[in-house]
Amino acid sequence: MANSIWTIEEFTCTGCSMNYTATREEHAEEHVGHFKCNICSSVVHSWSGKHHFFGWQAVKTKPPVFGRRWAGVEW
Ligand SMILES: [Zn+2]
């Protein structure tokens, strides 16, 4: 990891307020991509530029309001 810069960033889905984290990695070349919400399929984050994201995952806190909608979400 000596020559790469990783930053963990947090995102919130505008559709259902689910929180996500992803790791941002700086690159010398351009990348384009996006991440979708696991719950409501909204695009939560998209990017283009000299960086890339990986490790997209839901923040593992149990939201008290969603109840059964969480059935079937894979942690
Ligand atoms: Zn959502």
N, CA, C, O and the ligand as a Tripos MOL2 file, in Angstrom:
@<TRIPOS>MOLECULE
protein
  301   299    76     0     0
PROTEIN
NO_CHARGES

@<TRIPOS>ATOM
      1 N           0.8140   -1.2150    0.0000 N.3       1 MET1
      2 CA          0.0000    0.0000    0.0000 C.3       1 MET1
      3 C           0.8490    1.2670    0.0000 C.2       1 MET1
      4 O           0.3270    2.3740    0.1290 O.2       1 MET1
      5 N           2.1220    1.1010   -0.1410 N.am      2 ALA2
      6 CA          2.9980    2.2560    0.0140 C.3       2 ALA2
      7 C           2.7420    3.3130   -1.0570 C.2       2 ALA2
      8 O           2.9000    4.5070   -0.8040 O.2       2 ALA2
      9 N           2.3450    2.8720   -2.2640 N.am      3 ASN3
     10 CA          2.1930    3.8510   -3.3370 C.3       3 ASN3
     11 C           0.7360    4.0970   -3.7240 C.2       3 ASN3
     12 O           0.4720    4.6370   -4.7990 O.2       3 ASN3
     13 N          -0.2020    3.7170   -2.8800 N.am      4 SER4
     14 CA         -1.5760    4.0750   -3.1820 C.3       4 SER4
     15 C          -2.1970    4.7770   -1.9780 C.2       4 SER4
     16 O          -1.8720    4.5030   -0.8220 O.2       4 SER4
     17 N          -3.0980    5.6870   -2.3000 N.am      5 ILE5
     18 CA         -3.7610    6.4520   -1.2500 C.3       5 ILE5
     19 C          -5.2050    6.0000   -1.1720 C.2       5 ILE5
     20 O          -5.9680    6.1680   -2.1230 O.2       5 ILE5
     21 N          -5.5720    5.4370   -0.0610 N.am      6 TRP6
     22 CA         -6.9440    4.9910    0.1200 C.3       6 TRP6
     23 C          -7.6420    5.8710    1.1400 C.2       6 TRP6
     24 O          -7.0990    6.1940    2.1970 O.2       6 TRP6
     25 N          -8.8530    6.2450    0.7910 N.am      7 THR7
     26 CA         -9.6520    7.0290    1.7120 C.3       7 THR7
     27 C         -11.0280    6.3880    1.8250 C.2       7 THR7
     28 O         -11.6540    6.0830    0.8110 O.2       7 THR7
     29 N         -11.4870    6.1890    3.0070 N.am      8 ILE8
     30 CA        -12.8460    5.6660    3.1800 C.3       8 ILE8
     31 C         -13.8170    6.8350    3.2020 C.2       8 ILE8
     32 O         -13.6690    7.7810    3.9760 O.2       8 ILE8
     33 N         -14.8230    6.7430    2.3240 N.am      9 GLU9
     34 CA        -15.8200    7.8010    2.2780 C.3       9 GLU9
     35 C         -17.1970    7.2330    2.6080 C.2       9 GLU9
     36 O         -17.4710    6.0480    2.4170 O.2       9 GLU9
     37 N         -18.0330    8.1030    3.1000 N.am     10 GLU10
     38 CA        -19.3830    7.6890    3.4780 C.3      10 GLU10
     39 C         -20.4100    8.3360    2.5660 C.2      10 GLU10
     40 O         -20.2610    9.4890    2.1590 O.2      10 GLU10
     41 N         -21.4630    7.5740    2.2460 N.am     11 PHE11
     42 CA        -22.5230    8.0620    1.3720 C.3      11 PHE11
     43 C         -23.8680    7.7040    1.9820 C.2      11 PHE11
     44 O         -24.0000    6.7100    2.6950 O.2      11 PHE11
     45 N         -24.8440    8.5160    1.6920 N.am     12 THR12
     46 CA        -26.2000    8.2270    2.1560 C.3      12 THR12
     47 C         -27.1200    8.1820    0.9530 C.2      12 THR12
     48 O         -27.1020    9.0850    0.1160 O.2      12 THR12
     49 N         -27.9150    7.1440    0.8650 N.am     13 CYS13
     50 CA        -28.8720    7.0160   -0.2270 C.3      13 CYS13
     51 C         -29.9500    8.0840   -0.0940 C.2      13 CYS13
     52 O         -30.5400    8.2560    0.9720 O.2      13 CYS13
     53 N         -30.1960    8.7920   -1.1760 N.am     14 THR14
     54 CA        -31.2380    9.8160   -1.1300 C.3      14 THR14
     55 C         -32.6320    9.1850   -1.1700 C.2      14 THR14
     56 O         -33.6140    9.8180   -0.7810 O.2      14 THR14
     57 N         -32.7150    7.9500   -1.6370 N.am     15 GLY15
     58 CA        -34.0060    7.2970   -1.7290 C.3      15 GLY15
     59 C         -34.4970    6.7340   -0.4040 C.2      15 GLY15
     60 O         -35.6760    6.8650   -0.0740 O.2      15 GLY15
     61 N         -33.6020    6.1070    0.3610 N.am     16 CYS16
     62 CA        -34.0540    5.4200    1.5760 C.3      16 CYS16
     63 C         -33.1850    5.7270    2.7820 C.2      16 CYS16
     64 O         -33.3990    5.1570    3.8520 O.2      16 CYS16
     65 N         -32.2080    6.6150    2.6340 N.am     17 SER17
     66 CA        -31.3550    7.0540    3.7410 C.3      17 SER17
     67 C         -30.4210    5.9790    4.2790 C.2      17 SER17
     68 O         -29.8710    6.1070    5.3730 O.2      17 SER17
     69 N         -30.2500    4.9290    3.5040 N.am     18 MET18
     70 CA        -29.2870    3.9170    3.8940 C.3      18 MET18
     71 C         -27.8710    4.5020    3.7890 C.2      18 MET18
     72 O         -27.5600    5.2420    2.8560 O.2      18 MET18
     73 N         -27.0350    4.1600    4.7520 N.am     19 ASN19
     74 CA        -25.6570    4.6410    4.7310 C.3      19 ASN19
     75 C         -24.7160    3.5830    4.1780 C.2      19 ASN19
     76 O         -24.8420    2.3910    4.4610 O.2      19 ASN19
     77 N         -23.7830    4.0550    3.3910 N.am     20 TYR20
     78 CA        -22.8000    3.1700    2.7790 C.3      20 TYR20
     79 C         -21.4050    3.7430    2.9660 C.2      20 TYR20
     80 O         -21.2230    4.9420    3.1730 O.2      20 TYR20
     81 N         -20.4420    2.8630    2.8870 N.am     21 THR21
     82 CA        -19.0590    3.3170    2.8170 C.3      21 THR21
     83 C         -18.4050    2.6740    1.6040 C.2      21 THR21
     84 O         -18.7810    1.5840    1.1730 O.2      21 THR21
     85 N         -17.4240    3.3730    1.0710 N.am     22 ALA22
     86 CA        -16.6250    2.8350   -0.0190 C.3      22 ALA22
     87 C         -15.2150    3.3710    0.1350 C.2      22 ALA22
     88 O         -14.9900    4.4260    0.7280 O.2      22 ALA22
     89 N         -14.2860    2.6310   -0.4040 N.am     23 THR23
     90 CA        -12.9010    3.0460   -0.3390 C.3      23 THR23
     91 C         -12.4970    3.6920   -1.6490 C.2      23 THR23
     92 O         -12.6340    3.1000   -2.7200 O.2      23 THR23
     93 N         -12.0040    4.9040   -1.5520 N.am     24 ARG24
     94 CA        -11.5750    5.6520   -2.7240 C.3      24 ARG24
     95 C         -10.0770    5.4680   -2.9060 C.2      24 ARG24
     96 O          -9.2890    5.6000   -1.9700 O.2      24 ARG24
     97 N          -9.7200    5.1640   -4.1280 N.am     25 GLU25
     98 CA         -8.3130    4.9630   -4.4460 C.3      25 GLU25
     99 C          -7.9180    5.9180   -5.5500 C.2      25 GLU25
    100 O          -8.5740    5.9680   -6.5910 O.2      25 GLU25
    101 N          -6.8830    6.6570   -5.3480 N.am     26 GLU26
    102 CA         -6.3990    7.6000   -6.3560 C.3      26 GLU26
    103 C          -5.6740    6.8520   -7.4640 C.2      26 GLU26
    104 O          -4.8900    5.9380   -7.2120 O.2      26 GLU26
    105 N          -5.9530    7.2590   -8.6870 N.am     27 HIS27
    106 CA         -5.3340    6.6130   -9.8520 C.3      27 HIS27
    107 C          -4.7070    7.6790  -10.7520 C.2      27 HIS27
    108 O          -5.0280    8.8640  -10.6650 O.2      27 HIS27
    109 N          -3.8190    7.2260  -11.6010 N.am     28 ALA28
    110 CA         -3.2200    8.1420  -12.5590 C.3      28 ALA28
    111 C          -4.1170    8.3320  -13.7760 C.2      28 ALA28
    112 O          -4.0040    9.3310  -14.4880 O.2      28 ALA28
    113 N          -5.0140    7.3650  -14.0140 N.am     29 GLU29
    114 CA         -5.8760    7.4430  -15.1860 C.3      29 GLU29
    115 C          -7.3390    7.5900  -14.7510 C.2      29 GLU29
    116 O          -7.6860    7.3830  -13.5880 O.2      29 GLU29
    117 N          -8.1650    7.9470  -15.7030 N.am     30 GLU30
    118 CA         -9.5660    8.2280  -15.4300 C.3      30 GLU30
    119 C         -10.3830    6.9430  -15.2450 C.2      30 GLU30
    120 O         -10.1490    5.9310  -15.9050 O.2      30 GLU30
    121 N         -11.3270    7.0200  -14.3440 N.am     31 HIS31
    122 CA        -12.2720    5.9290  -14.1520 C.3      31 HIS31
    123 C         -13.6680    6.5040  -14.0400 C.2      31 HIS31
    124 O         -13.8740    7.6200  -13.5620 O.2      31 HIS31
    125 N         -14.6230    5.7030  -14.4970 N.am     32 VAL32
    126 CA        -16.0190    6.0770  -14.3640 C.3      32 VAL32
    127 C         -16.7360    4.9120  -13.7030 C.2      32 VAL32
    128 O         -16.4710    3.7520  -14.0190 O.2      32 VAL32
    129 N         -17.6280    5.2160  -12.8010 N.am     33 GLY33
    130 CA        -18.3820    4.1330  -12.1770 C.3      33 GLY33
    131 C         -19.4940    4.6800  -11.3140 C.2      33 GLY33
    132 O         -19.6300    5.8890  -11.1260 O.2      33 GLY33
    133 N         -20.2800    3.7670  -10.7960 N.am     34 HIS34
    134 CA        -21.3340    4.1720   -9.8720 C.3      34 HIS34
    135 C         -21.6860    3.0090   -8.9640 C.2      34 HIS34
    136 O         -21.4240    1.8460   -9.2670 O.2      34 HIS34
    137 N         -22.2870    3.3640   -7.8410 N.am     35 PHE35
    138 CA        -22.7810    2.3580   -6.9030 C.3      35 PHE35
    139 C         -24.2700    2.5510   -6.7170 C.2      35 PHE35
    140 O         -24.7660    3.6760   -6.6470 O.2      35 PHE35
    141 N         -24.9670    1.4460   -6.6390 N.am     36 LYS36
    142 CA        -26.4080    1.4980   -6.4300 C.3      36 LYS36
    143 C         -26.7610    1.0140   -5.0400 C.2      36 LYS36
    144 O         -26.0700    0.1950   -4.4350 O.2      36 LYS36
    145 N         -27.8690    1.5560   -4.5620 N.am     37 CYS37
    146 CA        -28.3860    1.1550   -3.2690 C.3      37 CYS37
    147 C         -28.8750   -0.2880   -3.3210 C.2      37 CYS37
    148 O         -29.5710   -0.6840   -4.2570 O.2      37 CYS37
    149 N         -28.5040   -1.0690   -2.3100 N.am     38 ASN38
    150 CA        -28.9710   -2.4530   -2.2440 C.3      38 ASN38
    151 C         -30.4510   -2.5400   -1.9140 C.2      38 ASN38
    152 O         -31.1010   -3.5440   -2.2060 O.2      38 ASN38
    153 N         -30.9690   -1.5120   -1.3180 N.am     39 ILE39
    154 CA        -32.3440   -1.5620   -0.8290 C.3      39 ILE39
    155 C         -33.3140   -1.0730   -1.9050 C.2      39 ILE39
    156 O         -34.2810   -1.7620   -2.2320 O.2      39 ILE39
    157 N         -33.0520    0.1250   -2.4590 N.am     40 CYS40
    158 CA        -34.0480    0.7240   -3.3550 C.3      40 CYS40
    159 C         -33.5040    0.9390   -4.7690 C.2      40 CYS40
    160 O         -34.1980    1.4990   -5.6170 O.2      40 CYS40
    161 N         -32.2820    0.5040   -5.0260 N.am     41 SER41
    162 CA        -31.6780    0.5430   -6.3580 C.3      41 SER41
    163 C         -31.4300    1.9470   -6.9040 C.2      41 SER41
    164 O         -31.1340    2.0900   -8.0900 O.2      41 SER41
    165 N         -31.5410    2.9780   -6.0840 N.am     42 SER42
    166 CA        -31.1360    4.3100   -6.5200 C.3      42 SER42
    167 C         -29.6220    4.3410   -6.6940 C.2      42 SER42
    168 O         -28.8910    3.6050   -6.0320 O.2      42 SER42
    169 N         -29.1740    5.1940   -7.5850 N.am     43 VAL43
    170 CA        -27.7330    5.4110   -7.6860 C.3      43 VAL43
    171 C         -27.3160    6.3210   -6.5300 C.2      43 VAL43
    172 O         -27.7290    7.4780   -6.4490 O.2      43 VAL43
    173 N         -26.5120    5.7870   -5.6660 N.am     44 VAL44
    174 CA        -26.1230    6.5390   -4.4770 C.3      44 VAL44
    175 C         -24.8910    7.3880   -4.7550 C.2      44 VAL44
    176 O         -24.7600    8.5060   -4.2560 O.2      44 VAL44
    177 N         -23.9970    6.8370   -5.5560 N.am     45 HIS45
    178 CA        -22.7820    7.5910   -5.8440 C.3      45 HIS45
    179 C         -22.2780    7.2350   -7.2330 C.2      45 HIS45
    180 O         -22.2130    6.0630   -7.6040 O.2      45 HIS45
    181 N         -21.9210    8.2650   -7.9960 N.am     46 SER46
    182 CA        -21.2710    8.0220   -9.2780 C.3      46 SER46
    183 C         -20.0820    8.9550   -9.3740 C.2      46 SER46
    184 O         -20.0490   10.0220   -8.7600 O.2      46 SER46
    185 N         -19.1300    8.5380  -10.1400 N.am     47 TRP47
    186 CA        -17.9190    9.3320  -10.2210 C.3      47 TRP47
    187 C         -17.2790    9.2050  -11.5870 C.2      47 TRP47
    188 O         -17.5110    8.2330  -12.3050 O.2      47 TRP47
    189 N         -16.4800   10.1840  -11.9400 N.am     48 SER48
    190 CA        -15.5900   10.0830  -13.0830 C.3      48 SER48
    191 C         -14.4030   10.9800  -12.7870 C.2      48 SER48
    192 O         -14.5610   12.1200  -12.3520 O.2      48 SER48
    193 N         -13.2410   10.4640  -13.0230 N.am     49 GLY49
    194 CA        -12.0550   11.2340  -12.7120 C.3      49 GLY49
    195 C         -10.9040   10.3120  -12.3710 C.2      49 GLY49
    196 O         -10.9770    9.1010  -12.5790 O.2      49 GLY49
    197 N          -9.8750   10.8780  -11.8610 N.am     50 LYS50
    198 CA         -8.6640   10.0960  -11.6160 C.3      50 LYS50
    199 C          -8.6950    9.4250  -10.2490 C.2      50 LYS50
    200 O          -7.7820    9.5510   -9.4330 O.2      50 LYS50
    201 N          -9.7620    8.7270  -10.0510 N.am     51 HIS51
    202 CA         -9.8810    7.9330   -8.8410 C.3      51 HIS51
    203 C         -10.9140    6.8460   -9.0790 C.2      51 HIS51
    204 O         -11.6940    6.9090  -10.0300 O.2      51 HIS51
    205 N         -10.9090    5.8780   -8.2280 N.am     52 HIS52
    206 CA        -11.8300    4.7640   -8.3620 C.3      52 HIS52
    207 C         -12.3270    4.3930   -6.9670 C.2      52 HIS52
    208 O         -11.6760    4.6830   -5.9640 O.2      52 HIS52
    209 N         -13.4820    3.7510   -6.9220 N.am     53 PHE53
    210 CA        -14.0190    3.3140   -5.6450 C.3      53 PHE53
    211 C         -14.1850    1.8070   -5.6470 C.2      53 PHE53
    212 O         -14.5110    1.2020   -6.6680 O.2      53 PHE53
    213 N         -13.9570    1.2140   -4.4960 N.am     54 PHE54
    214 CA        -14.2380   -0.2210   -4.3450 C.3      54 PHE54
    215 C         -14.6430   -0.4630   -2.8940 C.2      54 PHE54
    216 O         -14.6000    0.4400   -2.0580 O.2      54 PHE54
    217 N         -15.0320   -1.6830   -2.6240 N.am     55 GLY55
    218 CA        -15.4010   -2.0240   -1.2590 C.3      55 GLY55
    219 C         -16.7100   -1.4030   -0.8170 C.2      55 GLY55
    220 O         -16.8940   -1.0730    0.3550 O.2      55 GLY55
    221 N         -17.6210   -1.2490   -1.7710 N.am     56 TRP56
    222 CA        -18.9410   -0.6750   -1.4650 C.3      56 TRP56
    223 C         -19.6650   -1.5720   -0.4760 C.2      56 TRP56
    224 O         -19.8570   -2.7590   -0.7420 O.2      56 TRP56
    225 N         -20.0680   -1.0240    0.6560 N.am     57 GLN57
    226 CA        -20.8340   -1.8380    1.5910 C.3      57 GLN57
    227 C         -21.7570   -0.9940    2.4430 C.2      57 GLN57
    228 O         -21.4880    0.1730    2.7320 O.2      57 GLN57
    229 N         -22.8380   -1.6120    2.8300 N.am     58 ALA58
    230 CA        -23.7950   -0.9490    3.7100 C.3      58 ALA58
    231 C         -23.1930   -0.8180    5.0920 C.2      58 ALA58
    232 O         -22.4770   -1.7060    5.5550 O.2      58 ALA58
    233 N         -23.4800    0.2750    5.7400 N.am     59 VAL59
    234 CA        -23.0470    0.4490    7.1170 C.3      59 VAL59
    235 C         -23.9000   -0.4530    7.9960 C.2      59 VAL59
    236 O         -25.1300   -0.4180    7.9520 O.2      59 VAL59
    237 N         -23.2170   -1.2550    8.7880 N.am     60 LYS60
    238 CA        -23.9210   -2.3100    9.5030 C.3      60 LYS60
    239 C         -24.5230   -1.8350   10.8210 C.2      60 LYS60
    240 O         -24.1830   -2.3200   11.9000 O.2      60 LYS60
    241 N         -25.4000   -0.9020   10.6980 N.am     61 THR61
    242 CA        -26.1810   -0.5560   11.8760 C.3      61 THR61
    243 C         -27.6260   -0.8790   11.5620 C.2      61 THR61
    244 O         -28.0840   -0.6580   10.4410 O.2      61 THR61
    245 N         -28.3190   -1.3780   12.5010 N.am     62 LYS62
    246 CA        -29.6910   -1.7820   12.2800 C.3      62 LYS62
    247 C         -30.6040   -0.5680   12.3500 C.2      62 LYS62
    248 O         -30.7170    0.0420   13.4130 O.2      62 LYS62
    249 N         -31.2350   -0.2100   11.2970 N.am     63 PRO63
    250 CA        -32.1550    0.9150   11.3600 C.3      63 PRO63
    251 C         -33.4570    0.4750   12.0170 C.2      63 PRO63
    252 O         -34.0560   -0.5180   11.6060 O.2      63 PRO63
    253 N         -33.8840    1.1850   13.0030 N.am     64 PRO64
    254 CA        -35.0840    0.7500   13.7300 C.3      64 PRO64
    255 C         -36.3600    0.8470   12.9180 C.2      64 PRO64
    256 O         -37.3440    0.1820   13.2400 O.2      64 PRO64
    257 N         -36.3650    1.6750   11.8530 N.am     65 VAL65
    258 CA        -37.6200    1.9390   11.1600 C.3      65 VAL65
    259 C         -37.9240    0.9870   10.0180 C.2      65 VAL65
    260 O         -39.0620    0.9420    9.5530 O.2      65 VAL65
    261 N         -36.9510    0.2290    9.5540 N.am     66 PHE66
    262 CA        -37.1820   -0.4900    8.3170 C.3      66 PHE66
    263 C         -37.7400   -1.9010    8.4770 C.2      66 PHE66
    264 O         -38.4020   -2.4250    7.5810 O.2      66 PHE66
    265 N         -37.4690   -2.4970    9.6090 N.am     67 GLY67
    266 CA        -38.0650   -3.8000    9.8840 C.3      67 GLY67
    267 C         -37.8720   -4.8160    8.7930 C.2      67 GLY67
    268 O         -36.7420   -5.1940    8.4830 O.2      67 GLY67
    269 N         -38.9590   -5.2630    8.2080 N.am     68 ARG68
    270 CA        -38.9110   -6.4100    7.3130 C.3      68 ARG68
    271 C         -38.2050   -6.1210    5.9940 C.2      68 ARG68
    272 O         -37.7740   -7.0530    5.3150 O.2      68 ARG68
    273 N         -38.0800   -4.8870    5.6280 N.am     69 ARG69
    274 CA        -37.3990   -4.5970    4.3620 C.3      69 ARG69
    275 C         -35.9710   -5.1020    4.3690 C.2      69 ARG69
    276 O         -35.3340   -5.2160    3.3220 O.2      69 ARG69
    277 N         -35.4770   -5.4000    5.5490 N.am     70 TRP70
    278 CA        -34.0890   -5.8560    5.6400 C.3      70 TRP70
    279 C         -33.9550   -7.3330    5.4050 C.2      70 TRP70
    280 O         -32.8440   -7.8320    5.2260 O.2      70 TRP70
    281 N         -35.0490   -8.0410    5.4020 N.am     71 ALA71
    282 CA        -34.9740   -9.4550    5.1000 C.3      71 ALA71
    283 C         -34.4220   -9.6210    3.6920 C.2      71 ALA71
    284 O         -34.8960   -8.9680    2.7620 O.2      71 ALA71
    285 N         -33.4520  -10.4630    3.5280 N.am     72 GLY72
    286 CA        -32.8930  -10.7010    2.2130 C.3      72 GLY72
    287 C         -31.7220   -9.8140    1.8800 C.2      72 GLY72
    288 O         -31.1020  -10.0030    0.8340 O.2      72 GLY72
    289 N         -31.3960   -8.8690    2.7070 N.am     73 VAL73
    290 CA        -30.1990   -8.0810    2.4660 C.3      73 VAL73
    291 C         -29.0100   -8.8790    2.9660 C.2      73 VAL73
    292 O         -28.9710   -9.3170    4.1160 O.2      73 VAL73
    293 N         -28.0770   -9.0530    2.1090 N.am     74 GLU74
    294 CA        -26.9100   -9.8370    2.4940 C.3      74 GLU74
    295 C         -25.8490   -8.9740    3.1160 C.2      74 GLU74
    296 O         -25.4000   -8.0050    2.5040 O.2      74 GLU74
    297 N         -25.4500   -9.2940    4.2820 N.am     75 TRP75
    298 CA        -24.3590   -8.5520    4.9190 C.3      75 TRP75
    299 C         -23.0580   -9.1640    4.4750 C.2      75 TRP75
    300 O         -21.9900   -8.7070    4.8820 O.2      75 TRP75
    301 ZN        -31.7350    3.4020   -1.0600 Zn       76 ZN76
@<TRIPOS>BOND
     1     1     2 1
     2     2     3 1
     3     3     4 2
     4     3     5 am
     5     5     6 1
     6     6     7 1
     7     7     8 2
     8     7     9 am
     9     9    10 1
    10    10    11 1
    11    11    12 2
    12    11    13 am
    13    13    14 1
    14    14    15 1
    15    15    16 2
    16    15    17 am
    17    17    18 1
    18    18    19 1
    19    19    20 2
    20    19    21 am
    21    21    22 1
    22    22    23 1
    23    23    24 2
    24    23    25 am
    25    25    26 1
    26    26    27 1
    27    27    28 2
    28    27    29 am
    29    29    30 1
    30    30    31 1
    31    31    32 2
    32    31    33 am
    33    33    34 1
    34    34    35 1
    35    35    36 2
    36    35    37 am
    37    37    38 1
    38    38    39 1
    39    39    40 2
    40    39    41 am
    41    41    42 1
    42    42    43 1
    43    43    44 2
    44    43    45 am
    45    45    46 1
    46    46    47 1
    47    47    48 2
    48    47    49 am
    49    49    50 1
    50    50    51 1
    51    51    52 2
    52    51    53 am
    53    53    54 1
    54    54    55 1
    55    55    56 2
    56    55    57 am
    57    57    58 1
    58    58    59 1
    59    59    60 2
    60    59    61 am
    61    61    62 1
    62    62    63 1
    63    63    64 2
    64    63    65 am
    65    65    66 1
    66    66    67 1
    67    67    68 2
    68    67    69 am
    69    69    70 1
    70    70    71 1
    71    71    72 2
    72    71    73 am
    73    73    74 1
    74    74    75 1
    75    75    76 2
    76    75    77 am
    77    77    78 1
    78    78    79 1
    79    79    80 2
    80    79    81 am
    81    81    82 1
    82    82    83 1
    83    83    84 2
    84    83    85 am
    85    85    86 1
    86    86    87 1
    87    87    88 2
    88    87    89 am
    89    89    90 1
    90    90    91 1
    91    91    92 2
    92    91    93 am
    93    93    94 1
    94    94    95 1
    95    95    96 2
    96    95    97 am
    97    97    98 1
    98    98    99 1
    99    99   100 2
   100    99   101 am
   101   101   102 1
   102   102   103 1
   103   103   104 2
   104   103   105 am
   105   105   106 1
   106   106   107 1
   107   107   108 2
   108   107   109 am
   109   109   110 1
   110   110   111 1
   111   111   112 2
   112   111   113 am
   113   113   114 1
   114   114   115 1
   115   115   116 2
   116   115   117 am
   117   117   118 1
   118   118   119 1
   119   119   120 2
   120   119   121 am
   121   121   122 1
   122   122   123 1
   123   123   124 2
   124   123   125 am
   125   125   126 1
   126   126   127 1
   127   127   128 2
   128   127   129 am
   129   129   130 1
   130   130   131 1
   131   131   132 2
   132   131   133 am
   133   133   134 1
   134   134   135 1
   135   135   136 2
   136   135   137 am
   137   137   138 1
   138   138   139 1
   139   139   140 2
   140   139   141 am
   141   141   142 1
   142   142   143 1
   143   143   144 2
   144   143   145 am
   145   145   146 1
   146   146   147 1
   147   147   148 2
   148   147   149 am
   149   149   150 1
   150   150   151 1
   151   151   152 2
   152   151   153 am
   153   153   154 1
   154   154   155 1
   155   155   156 2
   156   155   157 am
   157   157   158 1
   158   158   159 1
   159   159   160 2
   160   159   161 am
   161   161   162 1
   162   162   163 1
   163   163   164 2
   164   163   165 am
   165   165   166 1
   166   166   167 1
   167   167   168 2
   168   167   169 am
   169   169   170 1
   170   170   171 1
   171   171   172 2
   172   171   173 am
   173   173   174 1
   174   174   175 1
   175   175   176 2
   176   175   177 am
   177   177   178 1
   178   178   179 1
   179   179   180 2
   180   179   181 am
   181   181   182 1
   182   182   183 1
   183   183   184 2
   184   183   185 am
   185   185   186 1
   186   186   187 1
   187   187   188 2
   188   187   189 am
   189   189   190 1
   190   190   191 1
   191   191   192 2
   192   191   193 am
   193   193   194 1
   194   194   195 1
   195   195   196 2
   196   195   197 am
   197   197   198 1
   198   198   199 1
   199   199   200 2
   200   199   201 am
   201   201   202 1
   202   202   203 1
   203   203   204 2
   204   203   205 am
   205   205   206 1
   206   206   207 1
   207   207   208 2
   208   207   209 am
   209   209   210 1
   210   210   211 1
   211   211   212 2
   212   211   213 am
   213   213   214 1
   214   214   215 1
   215   215   216 2
   216   215   217 am
   217   217   218 1
   218   218   219 1
   219   219   220 2
   220   219   221 am
   221   221   222 1
   222   222   223 1
   223   223   224 2
   224   223   225 am
   225   225   226 1
   226   226   227 1
   227   227   228 2
   228   227   229 am
   229   229   230 1
   230   230   231 1
   231   231   232 2
   232   231   233 am
   233   233   234 1
   234   234   235 1
   235   235   236 2
   236   235   237 am
   237   237   238 1
   238   238   239 1
   239   239   240 2
   240   239   241 am
   241   241   242 1
   242   242   243 1
   243   243   244 2
   244   243   245 am
   245   245   246 1
   246   246   247 1
   247   247   248 2
   248   247   249 am
   249   249   250 1
   250   250   251 1
   251   251   252 2
   252   251   253 am
   253   253   254 1
   254   254   255 1
   255   255   256 2
   256   255   257 am
   257   257   258 1
   258   258   259 1
   259   259   260 2
   260   259   261 am
   261   261   262 1
   262   262   263 1
   263   263   264 2
   264   263   265 am
   265   265   266 1
   266   266   267 1
   267   267   268 2
   268   267   269 am
   269   269   270 1
   270   270   271 1
   271   271   272 2
   272   271   273 am
   273   273   274 1
   274   274   275 1
   275   275   276 2
   276   275   277 am
   277   277   278 1
   278   278   279 1
   279   279   280 2
   280   279   281 am
   281   281   282 1
   282   282   283 1
   283   283   284 2
   284   283   285 am
   285   285   286 1
   286   286   287 1
   287   287   288 2
   288   287   289 am
   289   289   290 1
   290   290   291 1
   291   291   292 2
   292   291   293 am
   293   293   294 1
   294   294   295 1
   295   295   296 2
   296   295   297 am
   297   297   298 1
   298   298   299 1
   299   299   300 2
@<TRIPOS>SUBSTRUCTURE
     1 MET1         2 RESIDUE 1 A MET
     2 ALA2         6 RESIDUE 1 A ALA
     3 ASN3        10 RESIDUE 1 A ASN
     4 SER4        14 RESIDUE 1 A SER
     5 ILE5        18 RESIDUE 1 A ILE
     6 TRP6        22 RESIDUE 1 A TRP
     7 THR7        26 RESIDUE 1 A THR
     8 ILE8        30 RESIDUE 1 A ILE
     9 GLU9        34 RESIDUE 1 A GLU
    10 GLU10       38 RESIDUE 1 A GLU
    11 PHE11       42 RESIDUE 1 A PHE
    12 THR12       46 RESIDUE 1 A THR
    13 CYS13       50 RESIDUE 1 A CYS
    14 THR14       54 RESIDUE 1 A THR
    15 GLY15       58 RESIDUE 1 A GLY
    16 CYS16       62 RESIDUE 1 A CYS
    17 SER17       66 RESIDUE 1 A SER
    18 MET18       70 RESIDUE 1 A MET
    19 ASN19       74 RESIDUE 1 A ASN
    20 TYR20       78 RESIDUE 1 A TYR
    21 THR21       82 RESIDUE 1 A THR
    22 ALA22       86 RESIDUE 1 A ALA
    23 THR23       90 RESIDUE 1 A THR
    24 ARG24       94 RESIDUE 1 A ARG
    25 GLU25       98 RESIDUE 1 A GLU
    26 GLU26      102 RESIDUE 1 A GLU
    27 HIS27      106 RESIDUE 1 A HIS
    28 ALA28      110 RESIDUE 1 A ALA
    29 GLU29      114 RESIDUE 1 A GLU
    30 GLU30      118 RESIDUE 1 A GLU
    31 HIS31      122 RESIDUE 1 A HIS
    32 VAL32      126 RESIDUE 1 A VAL
    33 GLY33      130 RESIDUE 1 A GLY
    34 HIS34      134 RESIDUE 1 A HIS
    35 PHE35      138 RESIDUE 1 A PHE
    36 LYS36      142 RESIDUE 1 A LYS
    37 CYS37      146 RESIDUE 1 A CYS
    38 ASN38      150 RESIDUE 1 A ASN
    39 ILE39      154 RESIDUE 1 A ILE
    40 CYS40      158 RESIDUE 1 A CYS
    41 SER41      162 RESIDUE 1 A SER
    42 SER42      166 RESIDUE 1 A SER
    43 VAL43      170 RESIDUE 1 A VAL
    44 VAL44      174 RESIDUE 1 A VAL
    45 HIS45      178 RESIDUE 1 A HIS
    46 SER46      182 RESIDUE 1 A SER
    47 TRP47      186 RESIDUE 1 A TRP
    48 SER48      190 RESIDUE 1 A SER
    49 GLY49      194 RESIDUE 1 A GLY
    50 LYS50      198 RESIDUE 1 A LYS
    51 HIS51      202 RESIDUE 1 A HIS
    52 HIS52      206 RESIDUE 1 A HIS
    53 PHE53      210 RESIDUE 1 A PHE
    54 PHE54      214 RESIDUE 1 A PHE
    55 GLY55      218 RESIDUE 1 A GLY
    56 TRP56      222 RESIDUE 1 A TRP
    57 GLN57      226 RESIDUE 1 A GLN
    58 ALA58      230 RESIDUE 1 A ALA
    59 VAL59      234 RESIDUE 1 A VAL
    60 LYS60      238 RESIDUE 1 A LYS
    61 THR61      242 RESIDUE 1 A THR
    62 LYS62      246 RESIDUE 1 A LYS
    63 PRO63      250 RESIDUE 1 A PRO
    64 PRO64      254 RESIDUE 1 A PRO
    65 VAL65      258 RESIDUE 1 A VAL
    66 PHE66      262 RESIDUE 1 A PHE
    67 GLY67      266 RESIDUE 1 A GLY
    68 ARG68      270 RESIDUE 1 A ARG
    69 ARG69      274 RESIDUE 1 A ARG
    70 TRP70      278 RESIDUE 1 A TRP
    71 ALA71      282 RESIDUE 1 A ALA
    72 GLY72      286 RESIDUE 1 A GLY
    73 VAL73      290 RESIDUE 1 A VAL
    74 GLU74      294 RESIDUE 1 A GLU
    75 TRP75      298 RESIDUE 1 A TRP
    76 ZN76       301 GROUP 0 **** ****
